[in-house]
Amino acid sequence: MPGDFATTYLGQSATPQAVANIRQDLGLNRPITTRYVEWLGNAVQGDFGTSRASKNSVSEQIGKRLGNSLFPGGFRSGDIRAARGRPRHAVGAFP
C-alpha cells in the first residue's frame, strides 16, 4: 500500500512477513475508525501514546515543552501591560 507506515518504517527492502508483524504490533491491521476512537479515548485521558522517534511518552514530551511555550507568552503580555501603564503615570505626575 503506498504511504504504508510499516513499509516506510522498515524500508523498501523489508520482507512481507516483517511488514505484517509490524502492522500487527502497531495495530495497523485494525479499521481506522476503531484505531481513531481508541486514540481519542486515550487522548481525552491525557495519553497520547508513545513517540516512535524517541520511545518516550508523547504526553510527557508535551508537558516538558508546554511550560516553555506558556511562560514567555505570559511574560511578554505582562511587559506590554506595564509599558502601557507607565506613560499614564508619567502624565498624571505633572499637573
PyMOL Python script that loads the backbone (N, CA, C, O; Angstrom):
from pymol import cmd

cmd.read_pdbstr("""\
ATOM      1  N   MET A   1       0.850  -1.178   0.000  1.00  0.00           N
ATOM      2  CA  MET A   1       0.000   0.000   0.000  1.00  0.00           C
ATOM      3  C   MET A   1       0.896   1.241   0.000  1.00  0.00           C
ATOM      4  O   MET A   1       1.787   1.336   0.844  1.00  0.00           O
ATOM      5  N   PRO A   2       0.694   2.199  -0.918  1.00  0.00           N
ATOM      6  CA  PRO A   2       1.503   3.414  -0.932  1.00  0.00           C
ATOM      7  C   PRO A   2       1.286   4.220   0.348  1.00  0.00           C
ATOM      8  O   PRO A   2       0.157   4.382   0.810  1.00  0.00           O
ATOM      9  N   GLY A   3       2.375   4.716   0.905  1.00  0.00           N
ATOM     10  CA  GLY A   3       2.263   5.503   2.122  1.00  0.00           C
ATOM     11  C   GLY A   3       2.039   4.674   3.376  1.00  0.00           C
ATOM     12  O   GLY A   3       1.716   5.216   4.433  1.00  0.00           O
ATOM     13  N   ASP A   4       2.208   3.370   3.263  1.00  0.00           N
ATOM     14  CA  ASP A   4       2.016   2.481   4.401  1.00  0.00           C
ATOM     15  C   ASP A   4       3.117   2.723   5.435  1.00  0.00           C
ATOM     16  O   ASP A   4       4.302   2.652   5.107  1.00  0.00           O
ATOM     17  N   PHE A   5       2.729   3.008   6.686  1.00  0.00           N
ATOM     18  CA  PHE A   5       3.708   3.316   7.717  1.00  0.00           C
ATOM     19  C   PHE A   5       4.667   2.161   7.960  1.00  0.00           C
ATOM     20  O   PHE A   5       5.866   2.377   8.139  1.00  0.00           O
ATOM     21  N   ALA A   6       4.154   0.943   7.967  1.00  0.00           N
ATOM     22  CA  ALA A   6       5.010  -0.217   8.250  1.00  0.00           C
ATOM     23  C   ALA A   6       6.118  -0.342   7.210  1.00  0.00           C
ATOM     24  O   ALA A   6       7.264  -0.627   7.558  1.00  0.00           O
ATOM     25  N   THR A   7       5.787  -0.132   5.942  1.00  0.00           N
ATOM     26  CA  THR A   7       6.793  -0.215   4.877  1.00  0.00           C
ATOM     27  C   THR A   7       7.784   0.939   4.998  1.00  0.00           C
ATOM     28  O   THR A   7       8.987   0.747   4.820  1.00  0.00           O
ATOM     29  N   THR A   8       7.291   2.117   5.296  1.00  0.00           N
ATOM     30  CA  THR A   8       8.159   3.279   5.459  1.00  0.00           C
ATOM     31  C   THR A   8       9.083   3.092   6.659  1.00  0.00           C
ATOM     32  O   THR A   8      10.272   3.404   6.588  1.00  0.00           O
ATOM     33  N   TYR A   9       8.543   2.591   7.740  1.00  0.00           N
ATOM     34  CA  TYR A   9       9.303   2.388   8.977  1.00  0.00           C
ATOM     35  C   TYR A   9      10.412   1.351   8.782  1.00  0.00           C
ATOM     36  O   TYR A   9      11.535   1.535   9.252  1.00  0.00           O
ATOM     37  N   LEU A  10      10.086   0.271   8.089  1.00  0.00           N
ATOM     38  CA  LEU A  10      11.045  -0.814   7.911  1.00  0.00           C
ATOM     39  C   LEU A  10      11.919  -0.637   6.678  1.00  0.00           C
ATOM     40  O   LEU A  10      12.999  -1.223   6.598  1.00  0.00           O
ATOM     41  N   GLY A  11      11.471   0.157   5.725  1.00  0.00           N
ATOM     42  CA  GLY A  11      12.238   0.354   4.497  1.00  0.00           C
ATOM     43  C   GLY A  11      11.702  -0.516   3.367  1.00  0.00           C
ATOM     44  O   GLY A  11      10.984  -1.488   3.600  1.00  0.00           O
ATOM     45  N   GLN A  12      12.059  -0.156   2.153  1.00  0.00           N
ATOM     46  CA  GLN A  12      11.553  -0.847   0.960  1.00  0.00           C
ATOM     47  C   GLN A  12      12.029  -2.298   0.869  1.00  0.00           C
ATOM     48  O   GLN A  12      11.373  -3.122   0.232  1.00  0.00           O
ATOM     49  N   SER A  13      13.145  -2.612   1.489  1.00  0.00           N
ATOM     50  CA  SER A  13      13.677  -3.976   1.393  1.00  0.00           C
ATOM     51  C   SER A  13      13.104  -4.914   2.460  1.00  0.00           C
ATOM     52  O   SER A  13      13.551  -6.055   2.578  1.00  0.00           O
ATOM     53  N   ALA A  14      12.133  -4.455   3.229  1.00  0.00           N
ATOM     54  CA  ALA A  14      11.539  -5.282   4.285  1.00  0.00           C
ATOM     55  C   ALA A  14      10.764  -6.447   3.678  1.00  0.00           C
ATOM     56  O   ALA A  14      10.135  -6.313   2.628  1.00  0.00           O
ATOM     57  N   THR A  15      10.819  -7.572   4.346  1.00  0.00           N
ATOM     58  CA  THR A  15      10.091  -8.759   3.870  1.00  0.00           C
ATOM     59  C   THR A  15       8.603  -8.585   4.163  1.00  0.00           C
ATOM     60  O   THR A  15       8.244  -7.859   5.089  1.00  0.00           O
ATOM     61  N   PRO A  16       7.745  -9.227   3.405  1.00  0.00           N
ATOM     62  CA  PRO A  16       6.309  -9.150   3.675  1.00  0.00           C
ATOM     63  C   PRO A  16       5.955  -9.606   5.098  1.00  0.00           C
ATOM     64  O   PRO A  16       5.043  -9.065   5.722  1.00  0.00           O
ATOM     65  N   GLN A  17       6.682 -10.596   5.594  1.00  0.00           N
ATOM     66  CA  GLN A  17       6.425 -11.083   6.957  1.00  0.00           C
ATOM     67  C   GLN A  17       6.775 -10.014   7.998  1.00  0.00           C
ATOM     68  O   GLN A  17       6.048  -9.844   8.977  1.00  0.00           O
ATOM     69  N   ALA A  18       7.882  -9.296   7.794  1.00  0.00           N
ATOM     70  CA  ALA A  18       8.279  -8.237   8.719  1.00  0.00           C
ATOM     71  C   ALA A  18       7.251  -7.107   8.705  1.00  0.00           C
ATOM     72  O   ALA A  18       6.910  -6.563   9.755  1.00  0.00           O
ATOM     73  N   VAL A  19       6.760  -6.756   7.518  1.00  0.00           N
ATOM     74  CA  VAL A  19       5.738  -5.711   7.405  1.00  0.00           C
ATOM     75  C   VAL A  19       4.460  -6.153   8.117  1.00  0.00           C
ATOM     76  O   VAL A  19       3.847  -5.370   8.843  1.00  0.00           O
ATOM     77  N   ALA A  20       4.063  -7.404   7.909  1.00  0.00           N
ATOM     78  CA  ALA A  20       2.863  -7.930   8.565  1.00  0.00           C
ATOM     79  C   ALA A  20       3.026  -7.912  10.084  1.00  0.00           C
ATOM     80  O   ALA A  20       2.080  -7.599  10.808  1.00  0.00           O
ATOM     81  N   ASN A  21       4.219  -8.244  10.563  1.00  0.00           N
ATOM     82  CA  ASN A  21       4.477  -8.250  12.011  1.00  0.00           C
ATOM     83  C   ASN A  21       4.381  -6.847  12.608  1.00  0.00           C
ATOM     84  O   ASN A  21       3.780  -6.657  13.665  1.00  0.00           O
ATOM     85  N   ILE A  22       4.978  -5.863  11.923  1.00  0.00           N
ATOM     86  CA  ILE A  22       4.926  -4.508  12.467  1.00  0.00           C
ATOM     87  C   ILE A  22       3.507  -3.959  12.404  1.00  0.00           C
ATOM     88  O   ILE A  22       3.086  -3.234  13.306  1.00  0.00           O
ATOM     89  N   ARG A  23       2.766  -4.292  11.354  1.00  0.00           N
ATOM     90  CA  ARG A  23       1.369  -3.873  11.265  1.00  0.00           C
ATOM     91  C   ARG A  23       0.561  -4.470  12.418  1.00  0.00           C
ATOM     92  O   ARG A  23      -0.291  -3.792  12.993  1.00  0.00           O
ATOM     93  N   GLN A  24       0.820  -5.718  12.753  1.00  0.00           N
ATOM     94  CA  GLN A  24       0.143  -6.377  13.869  1.00  0.00           C
ATOM     95  C   GLN A  24       0.531  -5.728  15.194  1.00  0.00           C
ATOM     96  O   GLN A  24      -0.331  -5.447  16.028  1.00  0.00           O
ATOM     97  N   ASP A  25       1.837  -5.487  15.390  1.00  0.00           N
ATOM     98  CA  ASP A  25       2.326  -4.895  16.639  1.00  0.00           C
ATOM     99  C   ASP A  25       1.757  -3.497  16.873  1.00  0.00           C
ATOM    100  O   ASP A  25       1.438  -3.131  18.004  1.00  0.00           O
ATOM    101  N   LEU A  26       1.633  -2.725  15.804  1.00  0.00           N
ATOM    102  CA  LEU A  26       1.151  -1.346  15.923  1.00  0.00           C
ATOM    103  C   LEU A  26      -0.361  -1.228  15.797  1.00  0.00           C
ATOM    104  O   LEU A  26      -0.917  -0.143  15.972  1.00  0.00           O
ATOM    105  N   GLY A  27      -1.021  -2.322  15.499  1.00  0.00           N
ATOM    106  CA  GLY A  27      -2.471  -2.300  15.365  1.00  0.00           C
ATOM    107  C   GLY A  27      -2.951  -1.721  14.041  1.00  0.00           C
ATOM    108  O   GLY A  27      -4.117  -1.345  13.916  1.00  0.00           O
ATOM    109  N   LEU A  28      -2.072  -1.648  13.062  1.00  0.00           N
ATOM    110  CA  LEU A  28      -2.433  -1.063  11.770  1.00  0.00           C
ATOM    111  C   LEU A  28      -3.338  -1.974  10.943  1.00  0.00           C
ATOM    112  O   LEU A  28      -3.868  -1.554   9.914  1.00  0.00           O
ATOM    113  N   ASN A  29      -3.515  -3.194  11.379  1.00  0.00           N
ATOM    114  CA  ASN A  29      -4.396  -4.127  10.664  1.00  0.00           C
ATOM    115  C   ASN A  29      -5.856  -3.969  11.097  1.00  0.00           C
ATOM    116  O   ASN A  29      -6.739  -4.618  10.537  1.00  0.00           O
ATOM    117  N   ARG A  30      -6.113  -3.117  12.082  1.00  0.00           N
ATOM    118  CA  ARG A  30      -7.492  -2.853  12.533  1.00  0.00           C
ATOM    119  C   ARG A  30      -8.068  -1.691  11.731  1.00  0.00           C
ATOM    120  O   ARG A  30      -7.312  -0.883  11.192  1.00  0.00           O
ATOM    121  N   PRO A  31      -9.391  -1.593  11.644  1.00  0.00           N
ATOM    122  CA  PRO A  31     -10.006  -0.481  10.904  1.00  0.00           C
ATOM    123  C   PRO A  31      -9.598   0.875  11.481  1.00  0.00           C
ATOM    124  O   PRO A  31      -9.409   1.016  12.689  1.00  0.00           O
ATOM    125  N   ILE A  32      -9.468   1.857  10.609  1.00  0.00           N
ATOM    126  CA  ILE A  32      -9.009   3.177  11.041  1.00  0.00           C
ATOM    127  C   ILE A  32      -9.980   3.828  12.022  1.00  0.00           C
ATOM    128  O   ILE A  32      -9.557   4.543  12.930  1.00  0.00           O
ATOM    129  N   THR A  33     -11.266   3.588  11.847  1.00  0.00           N
ATOM    130  CA  THR A  33     -12.237   4.182  12.780  1.00  0.00           C
ATOM    131  C   THR A  33     -12.059   3.615  14.183  1.00  0.00           C
ATOM    132  O   THR A  33     -12.168   4.347  15.167  1.00  0.00           O
ATOM    133  N   THR A  34     -11.790   2.328  14.280  1.00  0.00           N
ATOM    134  CA  THR A  34     -11.552   1.688  15.577  1.00  0.00           C
ATOM    135  C   THR A  34     -10.303   2.269  16.231  1.00  0.00           C
ATOM    136  O   THR A  34     -10.302   2.584  17.421  1.00  0.00           O
ATOM    137  N   ARG A  35      -9.239   2.407  15.437  1.00  0.00           N
ATOM    138  CA  ARG A  35      -7.992   2.959  15.975  1.00  0.00           C
ATOM    139  C   ARG A  35      -8.176   4.404  16.413  1.00  0.00           C
ATOM    140  O   ARG A  35      -7.643   4.810  17.445  1.00  0.00           O
ATOM    141  N   TYR A  36      -8.930   5.188  15.636  1.00  0.00           N
ATOM    142  CA  TYR A  36      -9.139   6.597  15.970  1.00  0.00           C
ATOM    143  C   TYR A  36      -9.957   6.746  17.249  1.00  0.00           C
ATOM    144  O   TYR A  36      -9.612   7.552  18.113  1.00  0.00           O
ATOM    145  N   VAL A  37     -11.028   5.984  17.377  1.00  0.00           N
ATOM    146  CA  VAL A  37     -11.864   6.067  18.576  1.00  0.00           C
ATOM    147  C   VAL A  37     -11.051   5.666  19.808  1.00  0.00           C
ATOM    148  O   VAL A  37     -11.186   6.278  20.867  1.00  0.00           O
ATOM    149  N   GLU A  38     -10.219   4.656  19.672  1.00  0.00           N
ATOM    150  CA  GLU A  38      -9.356   4.232  20.783  1.00  0.00           C
ATOM    151  C   GLU A  38      -8.356   5.336  21.130  1.00  0.00           C
ATOM    152  O   GLU A  38      -8.150   5.641  22.305  1.00  0.00           O
ATOM    153  N   TRP A  39      -7.732   5.937  20.106  1.00  0.00           N
ATOM    154  CA  TRP A  39      -6.771   7.013  20.339  1.00  0.00           C
ATOM    155  C   TRP A  39      -7.459   8.200  20.995  1.00  0.00           C
ATOM    156  O   TRP A  39      -6.927   8.779  21.942  1.00  0.00           O
ATOM    157  N   LEU A  40      -8.637   8.569  20.501  1.00  0.00           N
ATOM    158  CA  LEU A  40      -9.372   9.715  21.034  1.00  0.00           C
ATOM    159  C   LEU A  40      -9.732   9.495  22.502  1.00  0.00           C
ATOM    160  O   LEU A  40      -9.611  10.409  23.317  1.00  0.00           O
ATOM    161  N   GLY A  41     -10.176   8.279  22.839  1.00  0.00           N
ATOM    162  CA  GLY A  41     -10.487   7.963  24.237  1.00  0.00           C
ATOM    163  C   GLY A  41      -9.265   8.097  25.125  1.00  0.00           C
ATOM    164  O   GLY A  41      -9.354   8.611  26.240  1.00  0.00           O
ATOM    165  N   ASN A  42      -8.123   7.637  24.633  1.00  0.00           N
ATOM    166  CA  ASN A  42      -6.882   7.775  25.400  1.00  0.00           C
ATOM    167  C   ASN A  42      -6.451   9.236  25.498  1.00  0.00           C
ATOM    168  O   ASN A  42      -5.985   9.678  26.548  1.00  0.00           O
ATOM    169  N   ALA A  43      -6.607   9.986  24.403  1.00  0.00           N
ATOM    170  CA  ALA A  43      -6.197  11.390  24.388  1.00  0.00           C
ATOM    171  C   ALA A  43      -7.008  12.209  25.380  1.00  0.00           C
ATOM    172  O   ALA A  43      -6.468  13.102  26.034  1.00  0.00           O
ATOM    173  N   VAL A  44      -8.285  11.918  25.497  1.00  0.00           N
ATOM    174  CA  VAL A  44      -9.136  12.619  26.455  1.00  0.00           C
ATOM    175  C   VAL A  44      -8.617  12.406  27.878  1.00  0.00           C
ATOM    176  O   VAL A  44      -8.763  13.275  28.738  1.00  0.00           O
ATOM    177  N   GLN A  45      -8.017  11.260  28.113  1.00  0.00           N
ATOM    178  CA  GLN A  45      -7.467  10.946  29.436  1.00  0.00           C
ATOM    179  C   GLN A  45      -6.012  11.401  29.580  1.00  0.00           C
ATOM    180  O   GLN A  45      -5.378  11.142  30.603  1.00  0.00           O
ATOM    181  N   GLY A  46      -5.479  12.086  28.545  1.00  0.00           N
ATOM    182  CA  GLY A  46      -4.117  12.600  28.609  1.00  0.00           C
ATOM    183  C   GLY A  46      -3.057  11.645  28.120  1.00  0.00           C
ATOM    184  O   GLY A  46      -1.868  11.913  28.290  1.00  0.00           O
ATOM    185  N   ASP A  47      -3.452  10.531  27.515  1.00  0.00           N
ATOM    186  CA  ASP A  47      -2.497   9.558  26.994  1.00  0.00           C
ATOM    187  C   ASP A  47      -2.472   9.665  25.479  1.00  0.00           C
ATOM    188  O   ASP A  47      -3.392   9.210  24.800  1.00  0.00           O
ATOM    189  N   PHE A  48      -1.395  10.280  24.944  1.00  0.00           N
ATOM    190  CA  PHE A  48      -1.275  10.462  23.501  1.00  0.00           C
ATOM    191  C   PHE A  48      -0.416   9.388  22.845  1.00  0.00           C
ATOM    192  O   PHE A  48      -0.108   9.479  21.657  1.00  0.00           O
ATOM    193  N   GLY A  49      -0.035   8.390  23.600  1.00  0.00           N
ATOM    194  CA  GLY A  49       0.741   7.297  23.039  1.00  0.00           C
ATOM    195  C   GLY A  49       2.232   7.472  23.263  1.00  0.00           C
ATOM    196  O   GLY A  49       2.668   8.281  24.082  1.00  0.00           O
ATOM    197  N   THR A  50       3.006   6.692  22.510  1.00  0.00           N
ATOM    198  CA  THR A  50       4.459   6.693  22.621  1.00  0.00           C
ATOM    199  C   THR A  50       5.067   7.146  21.307  1.00  0.00           C
ATOM    200  O   THR A  50       4.648   6.706  20.236  1.00  0.00           O
ATOM    201  N   SER A  51       6.048   8.018  21.389  1.00  0.00           N
ATOM    202  CA  SER A  51       6.740   8.510  20.200  1.00  0.00           C
ATOM    203  C   SER A  51       7.592   7.395  19.606  1.00  0.00           C
ATOM    204  O   SER A  51       8.333   6.722  20.321  1.00  0.00           O
ATOM    205  N   ARG A  52       7.483   7.208  18.314  1.00  0.00           N
ATOM    206  CA  ARG A  52       8.320   6.204  17.639  1.00  0.00           C
ATOM    207  C   ARG A  52       9.759   6.681  17.538  1.00  0.00           C
ATOM    208  O   ARG A  52      10.686   5.871  17.519  1.00  0.00           O
ATOM    209  N   ALA A  53       9.950   8.000  17.475  1.00  0.00           N
ATOM    210  CA  ALA A  53      11.296   8.552  17.323  1.00  0.00           C
ATOM    211  C   ALA A  53      12.092   8.478  18.620  1.00  0.00           C
ATOM    212  O   ALA A  53      13.241   8.035  18.618  1.00  0.00           O
ATOM    213  N   SER A  54      11.490   8.910  19.730  1.00  0.00           N
ATOM    214  CA  SER A  54      12.236   8.978  20.984  1.00  0.00           C
ATOM    215  C   SER A  54      11.908   7.844  21.951  1.00  0.00           C
ATOM    216  O   SER A  54      12.601   7.658  22.951  1.00  0.00           O
ATOM    217  N   LYS A  55      10.863   7.092  21.654  1.00  0.00           N
ATOM    218  CA  LYS A  55      10.414   5.983  22.514  1.00  0.00           C
ATOM    219  C   LYS A  55       9.912   6.464  23.873  1.00  0.00           C
ATOM    220  O   LYS A  55       9.821   5.676  24.814  1.00  0.00           O
ATOM    221  N   ASN A  56       9.587   7.749  23.982  1.00  0.00           N
ATOM    222  CA  ASN A  56       9.071   8.326  25.219  1.00  0.00           C
ATOM    223  C   ASN A  56       7.590   8.630  25.080  1.00  0.00           C
ATOM    224  O   ASN A  56       7.054   8.644  23.971  1.00  0.00           O
ATOM    225  N   SER A  57       6.934   8.871  26.193  1.00  0.00           N
ATOM    226  CA  SER A  57       5.529   9.223  26.205  1.00  0.00           C
ATOM    227  C   SER A  57       5.337  10.594  25.552  1.00  0.00           C
ATOM    228  O   SER A  57       6.035  11.550  25.890  1.00  0.00           O
ATOM    229  N   VAL A  58       4.403  10.683  24.630  1.00  0.00           N
ATOM    230  CA  VAL A  58       4.111  11.951  23.962  1.00  0.00           C
ATOM    231  C   VAL A  58       3.572  12.952  24.980  1.00  0.00           C
ATOM    232  O   VAL A  58       3.890  14.138  24.902  1.00  0.00           O
ATOM    233  N   SER A  59       2.762  12.495  25.933  1.00  0.00           N
ATOM    234  CA  SER A  59       2.216  13.376  26.974  1.00  0.00           C
ATOM    235  C   SER A  59       3.336  14.021  27.782  1.00  0.00           C
ATOM    236  O   SER A  59       3.268  15.211  28.089  1.00  0.00           O
ATOM    237  N   GLU A  60       4.358  13.258  28.126  1.00  0.00           N
ATOM    238  CA  GLU A  60       5.487  13.798  28.882  1.00  0.00           C
ATOM    239  C   GLU A  60       6.244  14.824  28.058  1.00  0.00           C
ATOM    240  O   GLU A  60       6.661  15.856  28.582  1.00  0.00           O
ATOM    241  N   GLN A  61       6.425  14.547  26.766  1.00  0.00           N
ATOM    242  CA  GLN A  61       7.138  15.479  25.902  1.00  0.00           C
ATOM    243  C   GLN A  61       6.365  16.784  25.758  1.00  0.00           C
ATOM    244  O   GLN A  61       6.963  17.860  25.757  1.00  0.00           O
ATOM    245  N   ILE A  62       5.052  16.702  25.637  1.00  0.00           N
ATOM    246  CA  ILE A  62       4.225  17.912  25.550  1.00  0.00           C
ATOM    247  C   ILE A  62       4.319  18.688  26.856  1.00  0.00           C
ATOM    248  O   ILE A  62       4.458  19.911  26.848  1.00  0.00           O
ATOM    249  N   GLY A  63       4.241  17.974  27.984  1.00  0.00           N
ATOM    250  CA  GLY A  63       4.318  18.630  29.286  1.00  0.00           C
ATOM    251  C   GLY A  63       5.617  19.385  29.489  1.00  0.00           C
ATOM    252  O   GLY A  63       5.611  20.492  30.028  1.00  0.00           O
ATOM    253  N   LYS A  64       6.734  18.804  29.065  1.00  0.00           N
ATOM    254  CA  LYS A  64       8.031  19.460  29.211  1.00  0.00           C
ATOM    255  C   LYS A  64       8.103  20.740  28.386  1.00  0.00           C
ATOM    256  O   LYS A  64       8.691  21.730  28.821  1.00  0.00           O
ATOM    257  N   ARG A  65       7.512  20.721  27.212  1.00  0.00           N
ATOM    258  CA  ARG A  65       7.613  21.862  26.304  1.00  0.00           C
ATOM    259  C   ARG A  65       6.513  22.896  26.521  1.00  0.00           C
ATOM    260  O   ARG A  65       6.671  24.052  26.126  1.00  0.00           O
ATOM    261  N   LEU A  66       5.423  22.510  27.129  1.00  0.00           N
ATOM    262  CA  LEU A  66       4.299  23.419  27.310  1.00  0.00           C
ATOM    263  C   LEU A  66       4.668  24.584  28.227  1.00  0.00           C
ATOM    264  O   LEU A  66       4.287  25.726  27.970  1.00  0.00           O
ATOM    265  N   GLY A  67       5.403  24.296  29.287  1.00  0.00           N
ATOM    266  CA  GLY A  67       5.832  25.364  30.183  1.00  0.00           C
ATOM    267  C   GLY A  67       6.710  26.378  29.475  1.00  0.00           C
ATOM    268  O   GLY A  67       6.577  27.581  29.703  1.00  0.00           O
ATOM    269  N   ASN A  68       7.608  25.905  28.618  1.00  0.00           N
ATOM    270  CA  ASN A  68       8.474  26.806  27.862  1.00  0.00           C
ATOM    271  C   ASN A  68       7.663  27.669  26.902  1.00  0.00           C
ATOM    272  O   ASN A  68       8.040  28.808  26.627  1.00  0.00           O
ATOM    273  N   SER A  69       6.574  27.150  26.400  1.00  0.00           N
ATOM    274  CA  SER A  69       5.747  27.906  25.467  1.00  0.00           C
ATOM    275  C   SER A  69       4.856  28.901  26.196  1.00  0.00           C
ATOM    276  O   SER A  69       4.638  30.007  25.701  1.00  0.00           O
ATOM    277  N   LEU A  70       4.341  28.535  27.351  1.00  0.00           N
ATOM    278  CA  LEU A  70       3.421  29.402  28.073  1.00  0.00           C
ATOM    279  C   LEU A  70       4.125  30.522  28.820  1.00  0.00           C
ATOM    280  O   LEU A  70       3.623  31.645  28.864  1.00  0.00           O
ATOM    281  N   PHE A  71       5.276  30.236  29.405  1.00  0.00           N
ATOM    282  CA  PHE A  71       5.962  31.247  30.212  1.00  0.00           C
ATOM    283  C   PHE A  71       6.339  32.482  29.401  1.00  0.00           C
ATOM    284  O   PHE A  71       6.002  33.588  29.825  1.00  0.00           O
ATOM    285  N   PRO A  72       7.016  32.361  28.265  1.00  0.00           N
ATOM    286  CA  PRO A  72       7.373  33.574  27.526  1.00  0.00           C
ATOM    287  C   PRO A  72       6.144  34.372  27.082  1.00  0.00           C
ATOM    288  O   PRO A  72       6.192  35.602  27.073  1.00  0.00           O
ATOM    289  N   GLY A  73       5.062  33.717  26.721  1.00  0.00           N
ATOM    290  CA  GLY A  73       3.859  34.429  26.308  1.00  0.00           C
ATOM    291  C   GLY A  73       3.271  35.232  27.451  1.00  0.00           C
ATOM    292  O   GLY A  73       2.882  36.384  27.260  1.00  0.00           O
ATOM    293  N   GLY A  74       3.200  34.650  28.625  1.00  0.00           N
ATOM    294  CA  GLY A  74       2.678  35.356  29.784  1.00  0.00           C
ATOM    295  C   GLY A  74       3.596  36.489  30.209  1.00  0.00           C
ATOM    296  O   GLY A  74       3.127  37.549  30.623  1.00  0.00           O
ATOM    297  N   PHE A  75       4.878  36.274  30.110  1.00  0.00           N
ATOM    298  CA  PHE A  75       5.864  37.285  30.473  1.00  0.00           C
ATOM    299  C   PHE A  75       5.751  38.483  29.539  1.00  0.00           C
ATOM    300  O   PHE A  75       5.769  39.627  29.994  1.00  0.00           O
ATOM    301  N   ARG A  76       5.635  38.231  28.241  1.00  0.00           N
ATOM    302  CA  ARG A  76       5.538  39.309  27.257  1.00  0.00           C
ATOM    303  C   ARG A  76       4.264  40.123  27.461  1.00  0.00           C
ATOM    304  O   ARG A  76       4.296  41.351  27.382  1.00  0.00           O
ATOM    305  N   SER A  77       3.153  39.456  27.720  1.00  0.00           N
ATOM    306  CA  SER A  77       1.907  40.199  27.903  1.00  0.00           C
ATOM    307  C   SER A  77       1.992  41.070  29.152  1.00  0.00           C
ATOM    308  O   SER A  77       1.420  42.160  29.176  1.00  0.00           O
ATOM    309  N   GLY A  78       2.685  40.619  30.179  1.00  0.00           N
ATOM    310  CA  GLY A  78       2.886  41.434  31.371  1.00  0.00           C
ATOM    311  C   GLY A  78       3.743  42.653  31.066  1.00  0.00           C
ATOM    312  O   GLY A  78       3.482  43.738  31.585  1.00  0.00           O
ATOM    313  N   ASP A  79       4.764  42.488  30.229  1.00  0.00           N
ATOM    314  CA  ASP A  79       5.606  43.609  29.828  1.00  0.00           C
ATOM    315  C   ASP A  79       4.800  44.647  29.080  1.00  0.00           C
ATOM    316  O   ASP A  79       4.977  45.847  29.293  1.00  0.00           O
ATOM    317  N   ILE A  80       3.911  44.196  28.200  1.00  0.00           N
ATOM    318  CA  ILE A  80       3.099  45.117  27.402  1.00  0.00           C
ATOM    319  C   ILE A  80       2.172  45.906  28.315  1.00  0.00           C
ATOM    320  O   ILE A  80       2.028  47.117  28.148  1.00  0.00           O
ATOM    321  N   ARG A  81       1.544  45.240  29.275  1.00  0.00           N
ATOM    322  CA  ARG A  81       0.656  45.944  30.203  1.00  0.00           C
ATOM    323  C   ARG A  81       1.431  46.979  31.013  1.00  0.00           C
ATOM    324  O   ARG A  81       0.952  48.094  31.221  1.00  0.00           O
ATOM    325  N   ALA A  82       2.618  46.613  31.466  1.00  0.00           N
ATOM    326  CA  ALA A  82       3.427  47.536  32.260  1.00  0.00           C
ATOM    327  C   ALA A  82       3.870  48.731  31.416  1.00  0.00           C
ATOM    328  O   ALA A  82       3.871  49.861  31.906  1.00  0.00           O
ATOM    329  N   ALA A  83       4.239  48.506  30.180  1.00  0.00           N
ATOM    330  CA  ALA A  83       4.686  49.589  29.305  1.00  0.00           C
ATOM    331  C   ALA A  83       3.545  50.563  28.996  1.00  0.00           C
ATOM    332  O   ALA A  83       3.774  51.766  28.871  1.00  0.00           O
ATOM    333  N   ARG A  84       2.343  50.057  28.876  1.00  0.00           N
ATOM    334  CA  ARG A  84       1.206  50.937  28.614  1.00  0.00           C
ATOM    335  C   ARG A  84       0.866  51.774  29.845  1.00  0.00           C
ATOM    336  O   ARG A  84       0.389  52.901  29.709  1.00  0.00           O
ATOM    337  N   GLY A  85       1.102  51.245  31.032  1.00  0.00           N
ATOM    338  CA  GLY A  85       0.756  51.956  32.251  1.00  0.00           C
ATOM    339  C   GLY A  85       1.734  53.073  32.594  1.00  0.00           C
ATOM    340  O   GLY A  85       1.331  54.059  33.210  1.00  0.00           O
ATOM    341  N   ARG A  86       2.988  52.955  32.222  1.00  0.00           N
ATOM    342  CA  ARG A  86       4.000  53.951  32.593  1.00  0.00           C
ATOM    343  C   ARG A  86       3.726  55.334  32.011  1.00  0.00           C
ATOM    344  O   ARG A  86       3.829  56.308  32.756  1.00  0.00           O
ATOM    345  N   PRO A  87       3.387  55.486  30.740  1.00  0.00           N
ATOM    346  CA  PRO A  87       3.119  56.817  30.229  1.00  0.00           C
ATOM    347  C   PRO A  87       1.963  57.497  30.953  1.00  0.00           C
ATOM    348  O   PRO A  87       1.993  58.709  31.168  1.00  0.00           O
ATOM    349  N   ARG A  88       0.960  56.739  31.323  1.00  0.00           N
ATOM    350  CA  ARG A  88      -0.184  57.329  32.037  1.00  0.00           C
ATOM    351  C   ARG A  88       0.255  57.878  33.396  1.00  0.00           C
ATOM    352  O   ARG A  88      -0.171  58.957  33.809  1.00  0.00           O
ATOM    353  N   HIS A  89       1.107  57.124  34.078  1.00  0.00           N
ATOM    354  CA  HIS A  89       1.578  57.580  35.391  1.00  0.00           C
ATOM    355  C   HIS A  89       2.454  58.823  35.231  1.00  0.00           C
ATOM    356  O   HIS A  89       2.390  59.751  36.037  1.00  0.00           O
ATOM    357  N   ALA A  90       3.261  58.825  34.193  1.00  0.00           N
ATOM    358  CA  ALA A  90       4.161  59.974  33.981  1.00  0.00           C
ATOM    359  C   ALA A  90       3.357  61.231  33.674  1.00  0.00           C
ATOM    360  O   ALA A  90       3.688  62.305  34.175  1.00  0.00           O
ATOM    361  N   VAL A  91       2.321  61.123  32.872  1.00  0.00           N
ATOM    362  CA  VAL A  91       1.479  62.288  32.525  1.00  0.00           C
ATOM    363  C   VAL A  91       0.722  62.756  33.752  1.00  0.00           C
ATOM    364  O   VAL A  91       0.574  63.959  33.964  1.00  0.00           O
ATOM    365  N   GLY A  92       0.243  61.834  34.557  1.00  0.00           N
ATOM    366  CA  GLY A  92      -0.519  62.195  35.748  1.00  0.00           C
ATOM    367  C   GLY A  92       0.336  62.847  36.834  1.00  0.00           C
ATOM    368  O   GLY A  92      -0.208  63.510  37.717  1.00  0.00           O
ATOM    369  N   ALA A  93       1.638  62.679  36.793  1.00  0.00           N
ATOM    370  CA  ALA A  93       2.509  63.249  37.807  1.00  0.00           C
ATOM    371  C   ALA A  93       2.727  64.736  37.605  1.00  0.00           C
ATOM    372  O   ALA A  93       3.101  65.447  38.537  1.00  0.00           O
ATOM    373  N   PHE A  94       2.497  65.201  36.405  1.00  0.00           N
ATOM    374  CA  PHE A  94       2.707  66.626  36.097  1.00  0.00           C
ATOM    375  C   PHE A  94       1.360  67.309  35.858  1.00  0.00           C
ATOM    376  O   PHE A  94       0.615  66.933  34.952  1.00  0.00           O
ATOM    377  N   PRO A  95       1.057  68.317  36.679  1.00  0.00           N
ATOM    378  CA  PRO A  95      -0.236  69.000  36.506  1.00  0.00           C
ATOM    379  C   PRO A  95      -0.297  69.910  35.304  1.00  0.00           C
ATOM    380  O   PRO A  95      -1.327  70.536  35.056  1.00  0.00           O
TER     381      PRO A  95
END
""", "prot")
cmd.dss("prot")
cmd.show_as("cartoon", "prot")
cmd.util.cbc("prot")
cmd.orient("prot")
